[in-house]
């Protein structure tokens, strides 16, 4: 039976693994000891109940395949060297390692026990904080401000963005920016654009320790805690020099329309690490996974790969806590902006927990 190794057990990785479990000998390599539903990570930072919900075991994901917990150290062809497990050989390799991003939006710890302890410390600190600075007003910074002001309405939040407008790098309608801005302002959030810090606060993110900083524009900001909502990077550091020619400055790697890695036979890539020009989202990673799984299944059956991937319209779901937010969605082929009620229905209430639990075989 054909062997498939998937490196990375995020949204795309589990989708590909499940799709290929019946037709191949699947090995999923994942550093963390549980799946982390990062779509709900910011809710977990302010809500004790959600801090438990985002960590879900991999035990029931695969019926025939296996999950190996370890760090991918190097890749040679379709062979992966994994810490604690040695060399894992395969006929087909899928790279699905996603992006690294600052806490609390993402958790890099291998141990869920350690990750939960860090979340608990941050939430306890928020309970005592009066002022919080969030640096970066992209989707993560805005969602973070929404979660904090929903759970702790007495906290004064300052949102600082160096670009001239919020959501600076997103292909979004101005109507969406205006909707989330007005909701945040109603909650007392101070939004500062076109300015940046002269230096970083002298304390770690999520730590309760009052500080004072200055911006390039001469503003003085005082806060008890701060969060960093910028600095995403594709997690491809384990790929060797033979990937240098196809790796971009941001760590993403070149793929063709079938999501095969350029100049690397038998290797495919999905999700955030691809250089497909689109926003990096959970639904996109899952769509990539379905294309790659179909193509590998074709090859296993002796057929030519038949599935291709074309980026769709740019969508954005931006909850501001359980009941607020705005989203840019596709309706009858047209991008439209919807408000808090529909945003809550689509993402804000559930934060994708339902489909993740179902995919992992632990749906209630």
C-alpha positions in Angstrom: 0.0 0.0 0.0 1.2 3.5 -0.8 2.7 5.4 2.1 1.7 9.1 2.7 3.4 11.3 5.3 1.7 14.5 6.3 3.8 17.0 8.3 1.6 19.3 10.3 -1.7 18.4 12.1 -3.6 21.6 11.7 -6.8 22.2 9.7 -5.3 21.2 6.4 -3.3 18.3 7.8 -6.2 16.6 9.5 -8.4 17.0 6.5 -5.8 15.4 4.1 -5.1 12.6 6.6 -8.7 11.7 7.0 -9.4 11.8 3.3 -6.5 9.5 2.5 -6.9 7.1 5.4 -8.8 4.5 3.4 -6.5 4.4 0.4 -3.0 4.8 1.8 -0.8 4.1 4.8 -1.0 7.5 6.4 1.4 8.9 9.0 0.6 12.3 10.4 3.6 14.0 12.1 2.6 16.7 14.6 4.7 18.4 17.2 1.8 19.1 19.6 0.3 16.5 21.8 -3.2 17.6 20.9 -4.9 19.5 18.1 -5.2 23.2 18.8 -8.3 25.0 17.4 -6.5 28.3 16.9 -9.6 29.9 15.5 -10.8 30.0 19.1 -7.4 30.8 20.7 -8.3 34.4 21.4 -11.6 33.4 23.0 -9.6 30.9 25.1 -7.4 33.8 26.4 -10.4 35.4 28.1 -12.7 32.5 28.8 -11.7 29.6 31.1 -14.2 27.2 29.5 -12.9 27.8 26.0 -9.3 27.4 27.3 -10.2 23.7 27.7 -12.2 23.4 24.5 -9.5 24.4 22.1 -7.3 21.4 22.9 -8.7 18.2 21.3 -6.9 14.8 21.1 -5.9 13.2 17.8 -6.7 9.7 19.1 -9.8 9.2 16.9 -8.7 11.0 13.8 -7.5 8.0 11.8 -8.9 4.5 11.6 -6.0 2.8 9.9 -3.2 5.4 9.9 -1.1 6.7 12.8 -0.2 10.0 14.4 3.5 10.5 15.4 4.2 13.3 17.9 7.5 14.9 17.2 9.3 17.7 15.5 10.1 17.5 11.8 13.9 18.2 11.7 14.8 17.8 8.1 13.3 16.6 4.8 15.1 14.6 2.2 13.0 13.9 -0.8 9.9 12.3 0.6 11.6 11.2 3.8 11.1 13.2 7.0 13.5 13.0 10.0 11.4 13.4 13.1 12.6 13.9 16.7 12.1 10.8 18.8 11.0 8.8 15.8 13.9 8.8 13.3 13.4 8.7 9.6 9.9 8.2 8.2 9.9 7.2 4.6 6.9 7.7 2.2 5.9 7.6 -1.4 4.1 10.9 -1.1 4.8 13.8 1.3 2.4 16.6 2.2 3.8 19.7 3.9 1.2 21.4 6.1 3.1 23.1 8.9 1.2 26.4 8.8 2.5 29.6 10.3 4.2 30.7 13.5 2.5 33.7 15.2 2.8 35.3 18.6 0.9 34.1 21.7 -2.1 34.2 22.4 -3.3 33.9 18.8 -1.2 30.7 18.4 0.4 28.2 20.7 3.8 26.9 19.8 4.3 24.7 22.9 4.3 21.0 22.3 2.6 20.3 25.6 -1.0 21.2 26.1 -0.5 21.3 29.8 2.1 24.1 29.4 -0.1 25.9 26.9 -3.0 25.8 29.3 -0.9 27.2 32.1 0.2 30.1 30.0 -3.4 30.9 29.0 -4.4 30.7 32.7 -1.7 33.2 33.6 -2.8 35.6 30.9 -6.4 35.4 31.8 -5.7 35.9 35.5 -3.6 39.0 34.6 -6.4 40.4 32.4 -8.8 40.1 35.4 -6.5 42.5 37.3 -5.6 44.8 34.4 -7.1 48.2 33.8 -5.3 49.1 30.5 -4.2 46.9 27.6 -2.2 47.9 24.5 -2.6 45.8 21.3 0.1 46.5 18.7 -1.2 45.6 15.3 -4.7 46.3 13.9 -5.0 43.5 11.4 -7.7 40.8 11.8 -5.9 39.3 14.8 -5.5 42.6 16.7 -9.1 43.6 16.0 -10.5 40.2 17.1 -8.3 40.3 20.2 -9.7 43.7 21.1 -13.2 42.4 20.6 -12.6 39.4 22.9 -11.0 41.5 25.7 -13.7 44.1 25.6 -16.5 41.5 25.6 -15.1 39.6 28.6 -13.7 42.5 30.5 -15.7 45.6 29.5 -14.0 47.8 32.2 -10.5 47.3 30.5 -9.4 50.3 28.5 -7.9 49.0 25.2 -5.6 50.9 22.9 -5.2 49.5 19.4 -2.1 50.8 17.6 -1.5 50.3 13.8 1.4 51.8 11.9 -0.5 51.8 8.6 -3.0 54.5 7.8 -6.0 52.3 8.3 -7.0 49.2 10.2 -6.9 45.8 8.3 -4.1 47.3 6.1 -3.1 44.3 4.2 -6.5 42.7 3.6 -8.5 43.0 0.5 -11.6 44.1 2.3 -14.4 46.5 1.7 -14.2 49.9 3.5 -17.7 49.1 4.8 -16.2 46.3 6.9 -13.5 48.6 8.3 -16.1 51.1 9.3 -18.3 48.5 10.9 -15.7 47.0 13.2 -14.2 50.5 14.0 -17.6 51.8 15.1 -18.2 48.8 17.3 -14.8 49.0 18.9 -15.2 52.7 19.5 -18.6 52.1 21.1 -16.7 49.8 23.5 -14.3 52.5 24.4 -11.4 51.2 22.4 -8.9 53.9 21.3 -7.8 53.3 17.7 -4.5 54.9 16.7 -3.4 54.5 13.0 -0.4 55.9 11.1 1.9 55.6 14.1 4.2 53.0 15.7 6.1 52.3 18.8 9.6 53.9 19.2 10.6 50.8 21.2 8.9 47.7 22.5 7.5 47.5 26.0 10.0 46.2 28.5 7.8 43.3 29.6 6.7 40.1 27.9 3.3 39.9 26.2 0.4 38.9 28.5 2.3 39.7 31.6 0.8 42.1 34.2 3.4 44.8 34.7 2.5 48.5 34.2 4.7 50.3 31.7 5.0 53.5 29.6 6.1 53.7 26.0 6.3 56.3 23.3 5.4 56.3 19.7 7.3 57.7 16.7 4.5 60.3 16.5 5.2 61.5 20.0 2.3 59.9 21.8 2.8 58.5 25.3 0.9 55.3 26.0 0.5 53.8 29.4 -0.8 50.2 30.0 -0.7 47.3 32.4 -0.3 44.6 29.7 0.4 44.4 26.0 -0.2 42.0 23.1 1.6 41.7 19.8 -0.7 41.1 16.9 1.8 41.1 14.0 4.7 38.9 12.8 3.3 35.9 11.0 5.8 33.7 9.3 5.5 30.4 7.4 6.8 27.5 9.4 9.3 26.1 6.8 12.6 26.4 8.7 13.0 22.7 8.8 13.2 22.6 5.0 16.9 22.4 3.8 18.9 24.3 1.3 17.4 22.4 -1.6 14.2 24.4 -1.0 16.0 27.8 -1.1 15.3 28.3 -4.8 11.6 28.0 -4.3 11.2 29.6 -0.9 10.1 33.2 -0.7 11.3 35.8 1.9 8.3 35.1 4.1 8.9 31.4 4.2 6.2 30.3 1.7 7.2 27.9 -1.0 6.2 27.7 -4.6 3.5 25.3 -5.7 1.8 24.6 -9.0 -2.0 24.7 -9.7 -2.3 21.1 -8.4 -0.4 22.2 -5.2 2.7 20.1 -6.0 5.9 21.7 -4.7 7.9 23.0 -7.6 11.0 20.8 -8.4 10.4 18.4 -5.6 8.8 15.2 -7.0 6.3 13.5 -4.7 6.0 16.5 -2.4 2.9 18.6 -2.0 2.1 21.6 0.1 -1.2 22.9 1.6 -2.3 25.8 3.7 -0.3 28.8 5.0 3.1 27.7 3.6 2.0 27.8 0.0 2.6 30.9 -2.1 -0.9 30.9 -3.4 -2.0 34.5 -3.4 -4.9 34.5 -1.0 -5.4 35.1 2.7 -4.4 32.3 5.1 -7.5 30.8 6.6 -8.7 27.5 8.0 -11.2 27.0 5.2 -8.5 27.6 2.6 -6.2 25.0 4.2 -9.1 22.5 4.1 -9.8 23.3 0.4 -6.1 22.8 -0.4 -6.2 19.5 1.5 -9.1 18.2 -0.5 -7.3 19.0 -3.8 -4.1 17.3 -2.8 -5.9 14.3 -1.3 -7.8 13.8 -4.6 -4.6 14.1 -6.6 -2.7 11.6 -4.5 -5.6 9.2 -4.6 -5.5 9.5 -8.4 -1.9 8.6 -8.4 -2.4 5.6 -6.1 -5.1 4.4 -8.4 -2.9 4.7 -11.5 -4.5 7.8 -12.8 -3.1 11.2 -13.7 -3.8 13.9 -11.0 -7.0 15.6 -11.9 -7.7 18.2 -9.3 -6.6 21.8 -9.5 -6.9 24.7 -7.1 -8.1 28.2 -7.9 -8.2 30.9 -5.2 -11.7 32.2 -4.5 -13.0 35.5 -3.4 -11.3 37.1 -0.4 -13.6 36.4 2.6 -13.1 37.5 6.2 -15.0 36.5 9.3 -14.2 39.0 12.1 -16.1 38.3 15.4 -15.7 40.8 18.2 -16.5 38.4 21.0 -19.5 36.1 21.0 -22.0 38.7 19.9 -20.2 41.4 17.9 -18.3 41.7 14.7 -18.6 42.0 11.0 -17.8 39.8 8.0 -17.1 39.9 4.3 -18.8 36.9 2.8 -19.9 35.7 -0.7 -23.6 35.9 -1.4 -24.9 35.0 -4.9 -21.4 35.4 -6.2 -21.0 38.9 -4.8 -18.9 40.0 -1.8 -21.1 41.6 0.8 -20.5 42.8 4.4 -22.8 41.5 7.2 -22.9 42.6 10.8 -22.8 41.2 14.3 -25.8 38.8 14.1 -24.7 36.9 11.1 -21.0 37.0 12.1 -22.0 35.4 15.4 -24.0 32.7 13.6 -21.2 31.9 11.2 -18.2 32.0 13.5 -18.5 34.0 16.7 -20.6 31.5 18.7 -18.9 28.3 17.7 -15.5 29.4 16.4 -15.4 26.3 14.2 -15.4 23.9 17.2 -18.2 21.8 15.8 -16.5 20.8 12.5 -13.1 20.3 14.2 -14.5 17.9 16.8 -16.3 16.0 14.0 -13.2 15.8 11.9 -11.3 14.5 14.9 -14.0 12.0 15.7 -14.9 13.4 19.1 -18.2 15.2 18.1 -20.8 15.0 20.9 
